[in-house]
Amino acid sequence: MPERLIRTRQPVDVRLSLGPLRLGGGFDPCVSVGADGVWRATRTAAGPATIHVANDGPCHVRARAWGPGASVALEQVPTLVGADDEPEALAPGHPLIADLSRRHPGLRMGATGSIFECFVPVVLAQKVQGAAARTAWVSMVRAISEPAPGPRPLLLPPEPARLAATPSWAFHRWGVEHRRAETIKIAAGYARRLAEAASLPLPAARRRLGALPGVGPWTVNEVARLALGDADAVSVGDYWVKHQVCWALAGEARGTDERMLELLEPWRGQRGRVCRLIEIGGPKLPRFGPRLALRAIATT
């Protein structure tokens, strides 16, 4: 079992920084976040791997890996945990943001480098509630993937070729309608091109991702944040984020994407980091009605 110790210039909170890799913050068969750190199953160019990343001190990250792709996974740890991220580039500019920056000094915007692995769960979350997206993801992974190497009972993310060959009725059974299913299947056919995009300059990588059918600004920004470490990625088109930002920065309980971007403009280049700080420590958004009922696509 290979192991690696990373020393960082500034504190890194592994669980806080890598928490968004777990779909919707709930159960994820490919990612586990707990008191012992973060476990992640992945497919590398050298084969499957499971990596365990944990703090060994504020500025020390210890990583262990299993499987044929263990060495590759360990090489990617500094990028994964955001060791070279520059949170100091964030100009507080607002009492709340200044306070959240002080309270969460270990927040980093890391990058998995695995565009397709991030792409699939993000597409599953398009225009549906988080619980529905998680159910679809868990059903998909359990149906067509295989156990990840190592001691943790994780499953590997679905293989692109397997998804490309999956019939539409299987997606429907998982609770995924035709539109999202086709977006995933088309992207699976271009998985190699997406993998290449991870080594491109960020604007070029975003353009390649956005050229796929069924992919709009929300999907591009979500994938860019997770896979490419884009600290400026803002979830334009998200149901909740605009309200959270407007409430935190202006005391406006309901907002629009345009108003959100206006409020975030002073932090251009770091707007995604501001959104993440608000997500983890901002004031709770008031609710004005009951939760929406889940829509069972598989039975329609």
C-alpha positions in Angstrom: 0.0 0.0 0.0 1.8 3.2 -1.2 1.6 6.3 1.0 2.4 9.9 0.6 2.8 12.9 3.0 2.1 16.3 1.6 3.3 19.5 3.3 1.3 22.6 2.4 2.1 26.3 2.6 -1.2 27.0 4.4 -3.7 24.9 6.4 -5.8 22.5 4.5 -9.0 21.1 5.9 -9.4 17.8 3.9 -13.0 17.1 4.8 -14.2 20.7 4.2 -12.3 21.0 0.9 -13.2 17.6 -0.5 -16.7 17.4 0.9 -18.4 18.6 -2.3 -17.1 15.5 -4.1 -19.9 13.5 -2.3 -23.0 14.1 -4.3 -25.4 16.3 -2.4 -23.6 15.8 0.9 -25.4 12.5 1.4 -24.6 8.9 0.9 -22.4 8.3 -2.1 -21.2 4.8 -3.0 -18.0 6.2 -4.5 -17.0 8.8 -1.9 -17.0 8.6 1.9 -16.4 11.6 4.1 -16.1 11.0 7.9 -14.0 11.5 11.0 -11.2 9.5 9.5 -10.9 11.7 6.4 -12.0 11.2 2.8 -12.2 8.0 0.9 -12.6 8.2 -2.9 -12.8 5.6 -5.6 -11.6 6.6 -9.0 -10.5 5.4 -12.4 -7.0 6.5 -13.5 -5.1 6.0 -16.7 -3.3 3.2 -14.9 -6.4 1.5 -13.7 -8.9 1.6 -10.7 -7.8 3.1 -7.4 -9.1 3.9 -4.0 -7.4 6.8 -2.2 -7.7 7.8 1.5 -6.8 11.4 2.3 -6.7 12.7 5.9 -5.2 15.6 7.9 -2.0 14.8 9.7 -1.8 18.3 11.1 -3.1 21.6 9.8 -0.5 21.8 7.0 0.1 18.1 6.6 -2.0 15.7 4.4 -1.4 12.0 4.5 -2.7 9.9 1.6 -2.8 6.1 1.1 -3.9 4.4 -2.1 -4.8 0.9 -3.3 -5.2 -0.7 -6.7 -3.5 -0.6 -10.1 -3.9 3.2 -10.2 -2.6 3.9 -6.7 0.6 5.6 -7.8 -1.2 7.9 -10.2 -3.8 8.7 -7.6 -1.1 9.7 -5.1 0.6 11.9 -7.7 -2.6 13.9 -8.0 -3.1 14.5 -4.2 -1.6 18.0 -4.1 -4.0 19.1 -6.8 -6.9 17.2 -5.3 -6.6 18.9 -1.9 -5.8 22.3 -3.4 -2.3 22.5 -2.0 -1.4 25.3 -4.5 -4.8 27.0 -4.2 -4.5 30.7 -3.3 -7.2 31.7 -0.8 -5.3 34.8 0.0 -6.4 36.1 -3.4 -9.8 36.6 -1.9 -10.4 40.2 -0.8 -13.0 39.9 2.0 -14.8 43.2 1.1 -17.8 42.3 3.3 -17.9 41.6 7.1 -19.5 38.2 6.6 -17.0 37.0 4.0 -14.1 38.3 6.2 -15.5 36.4 9.2 -16.1 33.2 7.2 -12.5 33.4 5.8 -11.1 33.6 9.3 -13.3 30.8 10.6 -12.5 28.4 7.7 -8.8 28.9 6.9 -8.5 25.4 5.6 -11.0 25.6 2.8 -9.3 24.9 -0.5 -10.6 24.8 -4.1 -9.0 21.6 -5.3 -9.4 19.7 -8.5 -10.0 16.0 -9.2 -8.8 16.3 -12.8 -11.5 13.6 -13.6 -14.0 15.5 -15.7 -16.3 12.6 -16.7 -16.4 11.2 -13.1 -17.7 14.6 -11.9 -19.8 15.1 -15.0 -22.2 12.2 -14.5 -23.5 13.0 -11.0 -23.7 16.7 -11.9 -25.9 15.9 -14.9 -28.1 13.7 -12.7 -28.6 16.8 -10.5 -29.8 18.9 -13.4 -33.2 20.5 -12.5 -34.1 17.9 -9.9 -34.1 17.8 -6.1 -30.9 16.6 -4.4 -32.6 13.5 -3.0 -33.7 12.4 -6.5 -30.2 13.0 -7.9 -28.6 10.9 -5.1 -31.2 8.1 -5.7 -30.4 8.0 -9.4 -26.6 8.0 -8.8 -26.7 5.2 -6.2 -29.0 3.1 -8.4 -26.7 3.6 -11.5 -23.5 2.8 -9.7 -24.9 -0.3 -8.0 -26.3 -1.6 -11.2 -23.3 -1.2 -13.6 -20.1 -0.6 -11.6 -17.8 -2.9 -9.6 -16.1 -2.8 -6.2 -13.2 -0.5 -5.8 -9.9 -1.8 -4.5 -8.8 -1.4 -0.9 -10.4 -2.0 2.5 -13.3 0.4 2.2 -16.6 -0.9 0.7 -16.7 1.6 -2.1 -17.8 1.2 -5.7 -16.0 2.6 -8.7 -17.6 5.4 -10.8 -19.3 4.0 -13.9 -17.1 3.3 -16.8 -17.8 5.5 -19.8 -18.1 2.7 -22.3 -20.6 0.9 -20.1 -22.7 4.0 -19.8 -22.6 4.6 -23.5 -23.9 1.1 -24.1 -26.6 1.3 -21.5 -30.2 1.3 -22.9 -32.6 4.1 -22.2 -34.9 1.9 -20.3 -32.2 1.2 -17.7 -31.8 5.0 -17.1 -35.6 5.3 -16.7 -35.5 2.5 -14.1 -32.9 4.6 -12.2 -35.2 7.6 -12.3 -33.4 9.4 -15.1 -35.5 10.7 -18.0 -34.5 10.7 -21.7 -32.9 14.2 -21.8 -30.4 13.6 -19.0 -29.8 10.0 -20.1 -28.9 11.2 -23.6 -26.6 13.9 -22.2 -24.7 11.3 -20.2 -24.5 8.8 -23.1 -23.2 11.4 -25.5 -20.6 12.6 -23.0 -19.6 9.0 -22.4 -18.7 8.7 -26.1 -16.5 11.7 -25.8 -14.9 10.7 -22.5 -11.4 10.7 -23.9 -11.8 14.2 -25.2 -13.1 15.3 -21.8 -10.1 13.7 -20.1 -7.8 15.6 -22.4 -9.6 18.9 -21.5 -8.3 18.6 -17.9 -4.8 19.6 -19.2 -6.1 22.5 -21.2 -6.2 26.1 -20.0 -9.4 26.6 -17.9 -11.3 28.7 -20.6 -10.6 26.1 -23.3 -11.6 23.3 -21.0 -14.8 25.1 -20.1 -15.6 25.6 -23.8 -15.0 21.9 -24.6 -17.3 20.9 -21.8 -20.0 23.5 -22.8 -20.0 22.2 -26.4 -21.7 19.0 -25.4 -25.5 18.7 -26.1 -27.5 19.2 -22.9 -24.8 21.1 -21.1 -25.5 24.6 -20.0 -23.8 27.2 -17.7 -24.9 25.4 -14.5 -23.4 22.1 -15.5 -20.2 23.7 -16.8 -19.7 25.6 -13.6 -20.4 22.7 -11.3 -17.9 20.4 -13.2 -15.3 23.2 -13.5 -15.4 23.7 -9.8 -15.0 20.1 -8.9 -12.8 18.7 -11.6 -10.8 21.8 -12.6 -10.6 23.7 -9.3 -12.2 26.8 -10.8 -12.5 29.2 -7.9 -14.6 31.6 -9.9 -17.3 29.0 -10.9 -20.8 30.3 -9.9 -23.8 28.0 -10.0 -25.9 30.2 -12.3 -29.2 28.5 -12.8 -29.3 26.7 -9.4 -32.5 26.9 -7.5 -31.1 27.7 -4.1 -27.6 29.3 -4.5 -29.0 32.7 -5.8 -31.2 33.0 -2.8 -28.4 32.0 -0.3 -26.0 34.6 -1.8 -28.6 37.4 -1.9 -29.7 36.6 1.7 -26.1 36.5 3.0 -24.8 39.5 1.2 -27.8 41.8 1.0 -30.4 40.5 3.4 -32.7 39.7 0.4 -34.6 36.5 1.1 -35.3 35.8 -2.6 -32.9 36.6 -5.5 -32.2 36.1 -9.1 -29.1 35.0 -10.9 -28.6 38.6 -12.2 -28.7 40.0 -8.7 -26.4 37.3 -7.4 -23.8 38.0 -10.0 -24.1 41.8 -9.2 -23.4 41.1 -5.5 -20.5 38.8 -6.3 -18.9 41.1 -8.8 -16.4 42.6 -6.3 -14.9 39.0 -6.0 -14.6 38.3 -9.7 -12.0 35.5 -10.0 -13.0 34.2 -6.6 -16.8 34.1 -6.8 -17.0 30.4 -6.5 -15.0 30.5 -3.3 -17.3 33.1 -1.8 -20.3 30.9 -2.7 -18.7 28.0 -1.0 -18.0 30.0 2.2 -21.6 31.2 2.3 -22.7 27.6 1.8 -20.8 26.2 4.7 -21.2 29.1 7.2 -23.6 31.7 5.9 -26.9 32.6 7.6 -29.7 30.1 7.2 -32.1 31.0 4.4 -35.7 31.5 5.6 -38.2 29.2 4.0 -41.7 30.4 2.9 -43.4 27.1 2.1 -43.4 23.3 2.3 -40.8 21.2 0.6 -41.5 20.2 -3.0 -42.7 16.6 -3.3 -40.3 14.2 -5.1 -41.3 13.2 -8.6 -40.9 9.5 -9.3 -39.7 9.5 -12.9 -39.3 5.7 -13.0 -43.0 5.2 -12.5 -44.2 7.7 -15.1 
